[in-house]
Amino acid sequence: MLLSALFIFSCTEKTNDITEKEYQSAVSYMYANYNNKTAFNLHTSANWFKGNSGIWFVDHGVDGKTYKTVDFENYEVKQLFDHDKLASAFNKLVEDKVESNNISISNVEYGEEGKLSIHIGDKTYVLDLNTYEIAEKVEEEEIANNQFESTSPDGKWLAYTKAYNLYVKSTSSNKEYKLTNDGQKGYEYATWYGWDDIIEGENGERPPHFYVNWSKDSKWISTSVVDFRNAEKMYLLDASIDSLYRPKLLSYYRGSPGDTTMVHTKPVFFNVTTRKEVKTTLPNNTHINNVYLEWADKSGVVIANYSERGYKKEHLLQVDLNANTSKSLFVDESETNVDKFAFRQIKDKGKVLVLSEKSGWRQLYVIDRSTGEELPITKGDYFIHDIKYVDEDNEIVYFTASGKEEGSNPYHQKVYKTTLNGDVTLLTPEEGHHIVSFSEEGSHFVDNYSTIAIPTTTVLRKTESGKIVSELTKADVSNAVSKGWKAPEVFELTAKDGETTIYGALWKPTNFDASKSYPIIDATYTGPHTQLFPKSFNRIFNNQSLAELGFIVMVVDGLGTYGRSKAFHDHSYKNMGKNLEDHVLAIKHLGEKHKWVDASRAGIFGHSAGGYDTGRAMLAFPDVYKVGVSSSADHDFRMEKAWWPEMYQGWPVDSTYHTISNITNAGKLKGKLLLVHGGVDENVNPSATYKLVEALVQADKEFDLLILPSQRHGYRGKSRNYFIKKKWNYFVEHLGEKTPIWNFKWE
């Protein structure tokens, strides 16, 4: 009897073990296998030839790469060149041979009749398409481009800096003129602030930058004076350098929410003829709400845009330097925030297009700069994402929008055109999400359209009508399908407000068995500035690898995320600690709907803002989420870069920052939590992770920590693979309750 029991237990243990085959299946769905083994043409990028003559692109397949082209005269899709002949000719020039079906080419341009300029490796070659003779291109001797100088459009002036002051010099006489006199270290003209400007040591030099903006007629020059004098730094220690046996101190200027000790920038303008500054009333703002400038059509007229601190008020102004006057063109205000405000000039017509959510939906407005008249162009309960192209002569605007057609998925974007009178026409009626790229002069656009379940079709369209003139590629996932892969399943449920429909998707393992019960993992990123719902077919494998290890993986966009109504977005304002409530509802919903979803075994992972979500999930919902992997997380918004928390959690900093901090809630941890951070992450400084670690230690909570000393915010190379293995195995062991395998193959 005892032997029988032991035999049954042994068999059970064996069947519950994970196999190397499952790991190999997980590896096969990683990004490196796109256009390689698992799938082809999930997204095709087109490259536009100069002169609006056509496009070239790469068609990927099981037999390798095929370079193709479309001529705008006949729209025929044909090979760009004979691949065998090119490879044969090229291999006569080089030692490292290439295969005809695996040549990597960039920067393709037609030259003189029958000649093609192509870039292979680090060199440019000229290919004669008639003879297939190929030769390295001998570049004409050019004056080296000095990134710390700028020549005026008419070529008569050269701008540069010396000792932090701005100078111009006549290119004809070489006479030099000093435009500023008060520049000094820390108060610097014609530079800019870089988010990732790393300084070695406490008193090291900031990486040098140079920036000026000439007016089209060369009569005016604008730039900024950047003030570092009262700005505070954040610090890093790089312990990853092999040749150093003590860590290297790194620093960078960065303000946190509520700080006043930040980098400030102020726009400055100079009349080149008089060499005098024209002072304006434009503000001296912090680097997170600095003034953005564009020259208008009239000489000396500037369009300026900036937000007030806290992002509740956005300004669009016209500044006339000739008369030294300024007038408001548009003010966008909100009780919460004004997010992703955008404008576009119709220069020759003296008009400005604006995208604003002031109606409750992101819509298009036009402003007459001379009269100040503001008119809505579009109206309705739908969301305009981007102005893609403006036909200024005919005053036609091409844009992408979602949720316009009744019954459509609110995440699928389509292309429309409108007159300034609001006559809107749909140009891409096909079902799904359309990812588009317009030619520079706007006559054509390339469209990758798909859904998460409908494979990508890539076409070339005429802009004016939207008519398809060429089919470029179709996605091919037959290899994945032959192994049992199925597209992620889209689901819907009612959000926590009891009214709004929200959307998500889930991935199953290819060996899915509906009679079994699987743990569910929430792949989270509730960052209010984006969406996670997989709109298009090129995102089909996003979470397939983790699913292959025996999990159901879920994504969902709850109330508070971006891209739907303003009211939908505002659910997260000053309320980001509750962003996961809809995720909890989704897990419960899926557990009730599907017997194969074990909602009692839920895990979660996320990176950056998703890393905060993961920590928040483990602390605020400890009875729901049992295992979490949090990477590069901003665990306390008070320690983050200023703009993101001030935009979404509010300014001034108040008690809500303390309430929703993972650090102040560390004592609530129950489950298994792995914290991961790059040692030299200047985007999300690792100090908040260290502070959370200290809080967990003081609360006597068990957790795991992985520091990747050489890594910044995104992990690369061997460190990335190490992190992926660690994440996979953390869930395999603690959520799947199986013995993980470490030394599996990455091929």
C-alpha positions in Angstrom: 0.0 0.0 0.0 2.8 2.4 0.9 4.7 1.5 -2.3 1.6 2.2 -4.4 1.2 5.6 -2.7 4.8 6.5 -3.3 4.6 5.4 -7.0 1.5 7.6 -7.5 3.2 10.5 -5.8 6.4 10.0 -7.9 4.3 10.0 -11.1 2.5 13.1 -10.1 5.7 14.9 -9.4 7.1 13.9 -12.8 4.1 15.1 -14.8 4.2 18.5 -12.9 7.8 19.1 -13.9 8.4 21.6 -16.6 10.4 20.4 -19.6 13.2 22.0 -21.7 10.9 21.6 -24.7 8.6 24.2 -23.1 11.5 26.5 -22.6 12.5 26.1 -26.2 9.0 26.9 -27.2 9.1 30.0 -25.1 12.4 31.1 -26.7 10.9 30.6 -30.2 8.4 33.3 -29.6 10.9 36.0 -28.6 11.4 39.1 -30.8 14.7 37.7 -32.2 12.7 35.1 -34.2 10.5 37.6 -36.0 11.3 37.5 -39.7 13.6 34.6 -38.9 11.8 31.4 -37.9 8.5 31.9 -36.2 6.7 34.7 -38.1 7.3 37.0 -41.1 6.1 40.5 -42.1 4.1 41.2 -39.0 4.9 44.8 -39.8 6.6 46.2 -43.0 8.3 49.5 -43.0 8.6 51.3 -46.4 11.4 53.6 -47.3 10.6 56.6 -49.5 12.9 57.4 -52.5 13.8 61.1 -52.9 11.8 63.0 -55.4 8.5 61.1 -54.8 9.5 58.4 -57.3 8.6 55.3 -55.3 9.4 53.2 -52.3 11.5 50.2 -51.4 10.9 47.6 -48.7 11.9 44.1 -47.5 9.7 41.1 -47.9 10.6 38.5 -45.3 10.0 34.8 -45.7 11.2 31.3 -44.9 13.7 31.6 -47.8 15.2 34.9 -46.5 14.9 38.6 -47.4 13.7 39.9 -50.7 14.3 43.6 -51.5 11.4 45.0 -53.5 10.3 48.3 -54.9 7.2 50.1 -56.2 7.4 52.8 -58.9 4.7 55.5 -58.5 4.2 55.6 -62.3 2.8 52.0 -62.6 2.6 50.8 -59.0 4.1 47.4 -60.0 5.8 45.5 -57.2 9.1 44.0 -58.4 12.5 43.1 -57.0 14.8 46.0 -56.4 17.7 44.1 -57.9 18.8 40.5 -58.7 19.9 39.2 -55.4 22.2 36.5 -56.7 24.0 38.8 -59.0 24.5 41.4 -56.3 25.8 38.9 -53.8 28.2 37.5 -56.4 29.5 40.9 -57.3 29.8 42.1 -53.7 31.6 38.9 -52.5 34.4 39.7 -55.0 35.1 42.9 -53.1 35.1 41.6 -49.5 36.4 38.8 -47.3 33.2 38.4 -45.2 30.9 36.9 -47.7 27.1 37.5 -47.8 24.3 35.1 -48.9 22.0 36.3 -51.6 18.9 35.8 -49.4 20.4 37.4 -46.3 21.9 40.7 -47.4 21.5 43.6 -45.0 21.1 46.9 -47.0 20.1 50.4 -46.0 20.1 54.0 -47.4 19.0 52.9 -50.9 18.8 55.7 -53.5 18.7 55.9 -57.3 21.6 57.7 -58.8 22.3 58.4 -62.5 20.6 56.2 -65.0 20.7 52.6 -64.0 22.8 53.2 -60.9 21.7 52.4 -57.3 23.5 53.7 -54.2 23.3 51.2 -51.3 24.8 51.0 -47.8 26.2 47.6 -46.7 28.0 47.3 -43.4 29.7 50.6 -42.8 30.3 51.5 -46.4 28.3 52.9 -49.3 28.5 51.2 -52.7 27.3 52.1 -56.2 25.6 49.2 -58.1 25.2 49.3 -61.9 21.9 47.5 -62.4 22.8 46.9 -66.1 26.1 45.2 -65.6 26.0 44.3 -61.9 29.3 45.9 -61.4 29.7 47.2 -57.9 32.2 49.6 -56.4 32.7 51.4 -53.2 31.5 55.0 -53.5 34.2 57.6 -53.2 32.7 60.5 -51.3 33.5 63.9 -52.5 35.6 65.8 -50.0 33.3 67.8 -47.8 33.8 70.2 -45.0 33.3 68.2 -41.8 30.0 69.1 -40.2 30.6 70.8 -36.9 27.8 70.0 -34.5 28.8 73.1 -32.5 28.2 75.5 -35.3 25.2 76.4 -37.4 25.2 78.2 -40.8 22.2 80.5 -41.6 20.0 79.4 -44.5 21.4 82.0 -46.8 24.9 81.0 -45.9 26.0 84.4 -44.8 26.3 83.8 -41.1 27.8 81.2 -38.8 26.6 80.9 -35.2 28.6 79.3 -32.4 29.5 79.7 -28.7 32.6 80.7 -26.8 32.8 80.7 -23.0 29.0 80.0 -22.8 28.1 83.1 -24.9 26.5 83.2 -28.3 28.4 84.6 -31.3 27.8 85.1 -35.0 30.4 85.6 -37.7 30.0 86.8 -41.2 31.1 84.1 -43.6 32.2 86.7 -46.2 34.3 89.0 -43.9 35.0 86.6 -41.0 34.1 89.5 -38.7 32.8 88.1 -35.4 30.0 89.6 -33.3 29.3 88.7 -29.7 25.5 88.6 -29.1 25.5 87.9 -25.3 27.8 89.0 -22.5 26.4 87.3 -19.3 27.0 83.7 -20.2 29.0 81.7 -17.7 29.3 78.1 -16.6 25.9 77.1 -15.3 24.2 79.9 -17.2 24.8 78.9 -20.7 23.5 80.2 -24.1 22.7 78.1 -27.1 22.7 74.8 -25.3 20.0 72.4 -24.2 19.3 70.1 -21.3 19.6 66.4 -21.9 17.7 64.0 -19.8 20.5 61.5 -20.0 23.4 63.9 -19.7 25.7 61.8 -17.4 28.5 63.7 -15.6 31.4 61.7 -14.3 32.3 62.6 -10.7 30.9 65.4 -8.6 32.5 68.3 -10.6 32.8 66.7 -14.0 31.7 68.3 -17.2 28.2 67.9 -18.6 28.2 66.6 -22.2 28.4 69.6 -24.5 25.4 70.6 -26.7 24.7 73.3 -29.1 21.4 74.6 -30.5 20.1 77.6 -32.4 17.1 78.0 -34.7 17.5 80.3 -37.7 14.5 81.9 -39.3 14.0 80.9 -42.9 15.1 84.3 -44.1 18.2 84.3 -41.9 17.3 87.6 -40.3 16.5 86.2 -36.9 18.1 83.6 -34.6 16.5 82.0 -31.6 17.9 79.8 -28.9 17.7 79.3 -25.1 19.7 80.2 -22.1 19.9 77.2 -19.8 20.4 77.9 -16.1 21.9 75.0 -14.0 23.1 77.2 -11.2 20.5 76.2 -8.6 19.7 72.7 -10.1 20.1 69.7 -7.9 21.5 66.4 -9.1 20.7 62.7 -8.8 23.6 60.2 -8.3 24.6 56.7 -9.5 27.5 54.4 -8.7 28.8 52.4 -11.6 30.4 49.2 -10.2 30.4 47.3 -13.5 33.7 48.6 -15.0 36.2 45.7 -15.2 39.3 47.9 -14.9 38.1 49.8 -11.9 38.1 48.4 -8.3 36.1 51.2 -6.8 32.8 52.4 -8.2 32.6 55.4 -10.5 30.5 58.2 -9.3 28.0 59.5 -11.9 25.6 62.4 -11.6 23.0 64.2 -13.7 20.6 67.1 -13.3 17.1 66.0 -12.4 14.2 67.5 -10.6 11.8 65.5 -8.5 8.1 66.4 -8.1 7.6 69.7 -6.3 11.3 70.7 -6.6 12.1 74.3 -7.4 15.9 73.5 -7.5 15.7 72.5 -11.2 17.2 73.3 -14.5 15.5 76.4 -16.0 15.3 77.4 -19.7 14.4 80.8 -21.2 14.0 81.5 -24.9 16.1 84.3 -26.3 15.9 86.0 -29.8 18.4 88.1 -31.7 18.0 90.4 -34.7 21.0 89.3 -36.9 21.2 92.6 -38.8 21.4 94.8 -35.6 23.0 92.0 -33.5 20.6 93.0 -30.7 18.5 90.8 -28.4 14.7 91.4 -28.6 13.4 90.6 -25.1 10.0 89.0 -24.8 7.6 88.1 -22.0 8.0 84.4 -22.6 8.6 82.7 -19.2 11.8 81.3 -17.7 10.4 77.8 -17.0 11.7 74.6 -15.6 13.0 72.1 -18.1 9.8 70.0 -17.6 7.6 72.8 -19.0 10.0 74.7 -21.2 8.8 76.9 -24.1 8.7 75.2 -27.5 9.1 77.6 -30.5 8.4 77.5 -34.2 9.0 80.3 -36.8 5.9 81.4 -38.6 5.6 82.4 -42.3 6.2 86.1 -41.6 9.8 87.2 -40.8 10.3 87.7 -37.1 7.0 86.0 -36.0 7.2 83.0 -33.7 4.6 80.5 -32.5 5.3 79.6 -28.8 3.8 76.8 -26.7 4.3 76.0 -23.1 2.4 74.6 -20.1 2.2 76.0 -16.6 3.7 74.0 -13.8 1.2 71.3 -12.9 0.0 70.9 -16.5 -3.5 72.3 -15.9 -3.0 75.2 -18.3 -1.4 75.1 -21.8 -0.6 78.3 -23.7 -0.2 78.8 -27.5 1.0 82.3 -28.4 2.1 84.4 -31.3 5.1 86.6 -30.7 6.0 89.4 -33.1 9.6 90.3 -32.7 9.4 93.2 -35.1 6.8 95.0 -33.0 7.8 93.3 -29.7 4.2 92.2 -29.1 2.7 88.9 -28.0 -0.9 87.7 -28.2 -2.6 84.5 -27.0 -3.9 82.2 -29.7 -5.3 79.3 -27.6 -5.5 78.4 -23.9 -6.3 74.9 -23.0 -7.4 74.4 -19.3 -8.4 71.4 -17.2 -9.2 70.8 -13.6 -7.0 67.7 -13.9 -4.3 68.0 -16.6 -3.7 68.9 -20.2 -1.9 65.9 -21.7 -0.2 65.7 -25.1 -1.3 69.0 -26.4 -0.3 69.4 -30.0 -0.4 72.0 -32.8 0.4 72.3 -36.4 0.8 75.4 -38.5 -0.7 76.1 -41.9 1.9 78.7 -42.5 1.0 80.2 -45.9 -2.6 80.6 -44.7 -1.8 82.2 -41.4 -3.7 79.4 -39.5 -2.8 77.0 -36.7 -4.4 73.6 -36.1 -4.8 72.4 -32.5 -5.6 69.0 -30.9 -7.4 69.5 -27.6 -9.6 67.5 -25.2 -11.5 70.5 -24.0 -14.8 69.1 -25.4 -14.3 65.8 -23.5 -12.8 64.1 -26.5 -9.6 64.9 -28.4 -10.7 66.9 -31.4 -9.3 69.3 -34.0 -9.6 73.1 -33.9 -8.3 75.8 -36.3 -7.2 79.3 -35.2 -6.9 82.3 -37.5 -3.7 84.0 -36.4 -4.7 87.4 -37.7 -8.2 87.6 -36.2 -7.8 85.2 -33.3 -11.0 83.4 -34.3 -11.1 79.8 -33.1 -13.4 77.2 -34.7 -13.9 73.5 -34.1 -13.2 71.4 -37.2 -14.3 68.0 -35.9 -16.9 67.1 -33.4 -18.0 63.9 -31.8 -17.4 61.2 -29.2 -14.2 59.8 -30.7 -10.5 60.3 -30.2 -8.1 61.9 -32.7 -4.5 60.6 -32.1 -2.3 62.4 -34.7 -2.2 64.9 -37.5 -0.4 62.8 -40.1 -0.2 65.3 -43.0 -1.6 68.7 -44.0 -2.3 69.6 -47.6 -1.7 73.4 -47.0 -2.7 74.4 -50.5 -6.2 72.8 -50.3 -6.5 73.1 -46.5 -7.1 69.4 -46.0 -6.0 67.7 -42.8 -5.2 63.9 -42.7 -5.4 62.3 -39.2 -5.8 59.1 -37.3 -8.7 58.5 -34.9 -10.3 55.7 -33.0 -13.8 55.0 -31.9 -15.5 57.1 -34.6 -17.6 54.3 -36.3 -20.4 52.9 -34.2 -19.6 49.5 -32.7 -15.8 49.8 -33.6 -13.1 48.8 -31.1 -12.1 52.1 -29.4 -8.4 51.1 -29.8 -8.3 50.6 -33.5 -7.1 53.7 -35.4 -8.2 54.6 -38.9 -7.2 57.3 -41.3 -9.5 60.2 -42.2 -9.3 63.5 -44.0 -11.2 66.6 -43.3 -11.6 70.1 -44.7 -11.3 73.0 -42.3 -15.2 73.1 -42.5 -15.3 69.7 -40.8 -16.2 67.5 -43.9 -14.7 64.3 -42.6 -14.0 61.3 -44.9 -12.9 57.8 -43.9 -9.9 56.7 -46.1 -9.2 53.2 -44.5 -12.5 51.3 -44.1 -10.9 47.9 -43.6 -11.5 46.3 -40.2 -8.7 46.7 -37.7 -5.9 49.0 -36.6 -4.1 51.0 -39.3 -0.4 51.9 -38.7 0.5 54.4 -41.4 3.5 56.3 -42.8 3.0 59.3 -45.1 5.5 60.3 -47.8 7.2 63.7 -47.2 5.2 65.5 -49.8 2.0 63.6 -48.9 0.9 62.0 -52.1 1.0 58.4 -50.8 1.0 56.5 -47.5 1.9 53.0 -46.5 -0.7 51.2 -44.4 -0.1 48.2 -42.1 -3.6 47.1 -41.1 -4.6 44.2 -38.9 -6.1 43.2 -35.6 -4.7 40.9 -32.9 -6.5 38.0 -34.8 -6.4 39.2 -38.4 -2.9 39.0 -39.9 -1.2 42.2 -41.2 -1.7 43.3 -44.8 0.7 46.1 -45.9 -0.4 48.2 -48.8 0.5 51.4 -50.6 -2.4 53.9 -50.9 -3.0 57.2 -52.6 -3.5 59.9 -50.0 -6.3 61.9 -51.5 -8.7 58.9 -52.0 -7.2 56.2 -49.7 -7.3 53.9 -52.8 -5.0 50.9 -52.5 -2.6 50.9 -55.5 -0.2 48.2 -54.4 -0.2 45.3 -52.0 3.3 45.0 -50.5 3.3 42.1 -48.0 1.1 39.8 -45.9 2.0 38.4 -42.5 2.9 34.8 -42.4 2.6 32.9 -39.1 2.1 29.4 -40.6 5.2 28.1 -38.7 3.7 29.1 -35.4 0.2 27.8 -36.3 1.8 24.4 -37.2 3.1 24.2 -33.6 -0.4 24.9 -32.1 -0.2 28.6 -31.7 -3.5 30.6 -31.7 -4.0 34.3 -31.6 -4.5 36.0 -28.3 -8.1 36.0 -27.1 -9.8 39.5 -26.7 -12.2 39.9 -23.8 -14.4 42.6 -22.5 -15.9 43.4 -19.1 -17.5 46.3 -17.3 -15.1 48.6 -15.4 -15.3 49.5 -11.7 -17.7 52.4 -12.5 -20.3 49.8 -13.4 -20.9 51.4 -16.8 -17.8 51.5 -19.1 -16.7 48.6 -21.2 -13.0 47.9 -21.0 -10.9 45.7 -23.1 -8.1 43.1 -22.6 -6.4 40.1 -24.2 -5.0 36.9 -22.9 -2.4 34.5 -24.2 -2.6 30.7 -23.7 0.2 28.1 -24.1 0.3 26.3 -27.4 -0.2 23.0 -25.6 -3.3 24.5 -23.9 -5.6 21.9 -22.4 -9.1 23.3 -21.4 -9.4 20.5 -18.8 -6.5 21.9 -16.8 -6.4 24.9 -14.5 -3.7 27.5 -15.2 -2.3 30.3 -13.1 -2.9 33.8 -14.5 -0.3 36.5 -14.9 -1.1 40.2 -15.3 1.3 41.9 -17.7 0.8 45.4 -16.4 1.5 49.0 -17.4 -1.2 51.4 -16.2 1.0 54.5 -17.0 -1.7 57.0 -17.8 0.1 58.2 -20.9 -0.4 55.1 -23.1 -2.4 52.0 -23.9 -1.5 48.3 -23.5 -4.3 46.6 -25.4 -2.7 44.8 -28.4 -4.3 46.6 -31.3 -2.4 45.0 -34.1 -1.0 41.7 -35.3 2.6 42.7 -34.8 1.9 42.4 -31.0 0.6 38.8 -31.1 3.7 37.3 -29.4 4.2 40.0 -26.8 3.4 37.6 -23.9 3.5 34.2 -25.7 6.9 33.2 -24.3 5.8 33.4 -20.7 2.5 31.6 -21.6 4.5 28.7 -23.0 5.8 28.0 -19.5 2.3 27.0 -18.3 0.4 30.3 -17.7 -2.4 32.4 -18.9 -1.0 35.9 -19.5 -3.4 38.9 -19.4 -3.3 42.5 -20.4 -6.1 45.0 -19.8 -6.6 48.7 -20.1 -8.7 49.9 -17.2 -10.2 53.3 -16.4 -7.5 55.9 -16.3 -5.5 55.0 -19.3 -5.0 57.1 -22.4 -6.7 57.3 -25.8 -10.4 57.2 -25.0 -12.5 60.0 -23.5 -11.1 62.7 -21.2 -13.4 61.4 -18.4 -12.0 57.9 -19.0 -8.4 59.2 -18.6 -9.2 61.4 -15.6 -10.0 58.3 -13.4 -6.2 58.0 -12.7 -5.6 61.7 -11.9 -4.3 61.9 -8.3 -5.6 58.4 -8.0 -2.8 56.2 -9.5 -2.8 53.9 -6.5 -6.2 52.6 -7.7 -5.3 52.0 -11.3 -5.2 48.2 -10.7 -8.7 47.9 -9.4 -10.0 47.1 -12.9 -7.2 44.5 -13.3 -8.5 42.8 -10.1 -12.0 42.8 -11.6 -10.6 41.3 -14.8 -8.9 38.5 -13.0 -12.1 37.7 -11.1 -14.1 38.0 -14.3 -11.8 35.6 -16.2 -11.8 33.1 -13.3 -15.6 33.0 -13.2 -15.9 32.8 -17.0 -13.2 30.1 -17.7 -12.7 27.0 -15.6 -9.1 26.9 -16.9 -8.2 30.2 -15.3 -7.2 29.8 -11.6 -7.8 33.3 -10.2 -6.5 32.1 -6.8 -3.1 31.9 -8.4 -2.5 35.3 -9.9 0.9 36.9 -10.6 2.0 40.2 -12.0 5.0 41.8 -13.7 5.8 45.2 -15.2 8.6 47.5 -16.0 9.1 51.2 -15.1 5.6 52.5 -14.3 4.5 48.8 -14.7 7.1 48.0 -12.0 5.4 50.4 -9.7 2.1 48.7 -10.6 3.6 45.4 -9.6 4.8 46.6 -6.3 1.4 48.3 -5.7 -0.4 45.1 -6.6 1.6 43.0 -4.1 1.0 45.5 -1.3 -2.5 46.8 -2.0 -4.1 43.6 -3.2 -2.0 40.9 -1.4 -4.9 38.4 -1.3 -5.2 38.6 -5.1 -1.6 38.8 -6.4 0.6 36.0 -5.0 3.8 36.5 -7.1 5.3 39.6 -8.7 8.4 40.7 -10.7 8.9 44.4 -10.6 11.7 45.8 -12.8 13.1 49.4 -12.9 10.2 50.7 -10.9 9.4 54.2 -9.6 8.2 52.9 -6.2 7.7 56.3 -4.7 6.7 59.1 -7.1 8.4 61.7 -4.8 11.7 60.2 -5.9 10.8 60.2 -9.7 11.5 62.6 -12.4 9.2 65.6 -11.9 7.1 65.7 -15.1 5.4 62.3 -15.0 4.1 62.4 -11.4 3.2 66.1 -11.6 1.2 65.4 -14.7 -0.8 62.4 -13.3 -0.5 62.5 -9.5 -0.8 66.3 -9.3 1.2 69.4 -8.2 1.9 70.7 -5.6 3.0 67.4 -4.0 0.4 66.4 -1.3 -0.3 63.5 1.0 -1.6 61.3 -1.8 2.1 60.8 -2.8 2.7 59.3 0.6 -0.4 57.2 0.7 0.2 55.4 -2.6 4.0 54.9 -2.1 5.1 51.3 -2.2 7.8 52.2 0.3 5.3 53.4 2.9 3.2 50.3 2.3 6.0 47.8 2.5 4.7 46.2 5.6 1.7 44.8 3.8 3.7 42.3 1.6 2.4 38.7 1.8 3.5 37.1 -1.5 6.7 36.4 -3.3 8.2 39.6 -4.8 11.3 40.0 -7.0 12.7 43.5 -7.3 15.0 44.2 -10.3 16.9 47.4 -11.2 19.7 48.6 -13.4 22.6 49.9 -11.5 23.1 53.0 -13.7 19.5 53.8 -14.6 19.3 57.6 -15.0 15.6 57.4 -16.1 14.2 55.8 -13.0 17.0 56.2 -10.4 17.5 52.9 -8.5 17.4 54.8 -5.1 13.6 54.1 -4.8 14.2 50.4 -5.2 16.9 50.5 -2.5 14.6 52.5 -0.3 11.9 49.9 -0.7 14.4 47.2 0.1 15.2 49.0 3.3 11.5 49.3 4.2 10.9 45.6 3.5 13.9 44.7 5.7 12.7 46.9 8.5 9.2 45.3 8.2 10.9 41.8 8.3 9.4 40.8 4.9 10.9 38.1 2.8 11.7 39.2 -0.8 14.2 38.8 -3.6 16.5 41.4 -5.2 18.4 41.5 -8.5 20.7 44.4 -9.4 22.1 44.5 -12.9 25.1 46.8 -12.3 25.9 47.8 -15.9 22.3 48.4 -17.0 20.3 51.5 -17.6 16.5 51.7 -17.8 16.3 49.2 -20.6 18.3 45.9 -20.2 20.5 44.8 -23.1 22.7 41.8 -24.1 23.5 39.1 -21.6 21.9 41.2 -18.8 18.6 41.2 -20.6 18.7 37.4 -21.2 19.6 36.9 -17.5 16.7 39.0 -16.4 14.3 37.2 -18.7 15.4 33.8 -17.4 15.1 35.1 -13.8 11.6 36.4 -14.4 10.4 33.3 -16.2 11.8 31.0 -13.5 10.4 33.1 -10.7 6.9 32.5 -11.9 7.6 28.8 -12.8 8.8 28.1 -9.3 6.5 30.3 -7.1 3.3 30.5 -9.2 3.5 27.4 -11.3 5.0 25.4 -8.4 7.4 23.6 -10.7 11.1 23.1 -10.6 12.6 25.6 -13.1 15.4 24.9 -15.6 18.2 27.4 -15.8 20.5 26.1 -18.5 18.2 26.0 -21.4 19.2 27.1 -24.9 18.5 30.5 -26.3 18.4 29.5 -30.0 
